[in-house]
Amino acid sequence: MSKIISADGTPIAYTRTGQGPAVILVDGALSHRAQGINTGLATALAGRFTVYTYDRRGRGESGDTAPFAPEREIEDLAALVAEAGRAHVYGTSSGAALALAAVDSGVPVERLALYEPPFIVDGTRPAIPDDYVRRLDELVATDRRADAIRYFFRTGVGLPGFVVGMMRLMPAWPKLKAVAHTLPYDVAFVAPYERGEPYPAAHWASVKVPTLVMDGGKSQAWIRNAAESLAGLLPNAEYRTLAGQTHIVKPAALAPVLEGFFR
């Protein structure tokens, strides 16, 4: 484990493994280097790439300087790109939204791969309520971590109540609670695009690097529609569906696709 210092002085912990062109993996909500689907992906890619995984601020061994703003997470990723030099970036879920925002803001990457940013761009599922962000902020501010997680998964993600209820019985539940205070960080990147409306015209027009937007063949229609629409909006993007995959994509299915794209 190593650390870099972000623009606002926050230490960001990262791990580097493998050898070859640099690839940075960006986690989604409630994930970090010690837990999350990118852990297995890093192992799968390390044979051909130098893979960087990192703890987004407020998680794992990274710091968390107040006050938060989305720009701080973009600066964190920019610092890691600078550390790696020429790098490809892959983001999953809200991590895909962060990676997209970072490249849009001018963070220089070679190629960008995105898996199912959780945007809602049509009527195939309910949009988030108008008070969603405020309500989640209130739950976090009052340290109601379990309630914040439930609200995020039920209202933000749209999981059935019984599924969320079962999560409390899983061994990972205490680990989720430990990073629940960072949920507003993820929501900051996705909530503007969860209103059930098409993307703004010419949005992300500055994201001109080769971009691969992916979804899973067994994922729900709303998130697949968002991915396909995003690929059609970006200036230099292609769209691909991974057969048999869901939002929790398996490294064995994803790694060969990234290897071919990041070649």
Secondary structure, DSSP 8 states (H G I E B T S, - for coil): -EEEE-TTS-EEEEEEEESSSEEEEE--TT-BTTBSTHHHHHHHHTTTSEEEEE--TTSTT----SS--HHHHHHHHHHHHHHHSSEEEEEETHHHHHHHHHHHTT---S-EEEE------SSSS----TTHHHHHHHHHHTT-HHHHHHHIIIIII---HHHHHHHTTSTTHHHHHHTGGGHHHHHHHHGGG-SSS---TTTTTT--S-EEEEEETTS-HHHHHHHHHHHHHSTTEEEEEETT--SS--HHHHHHHHHHHH-
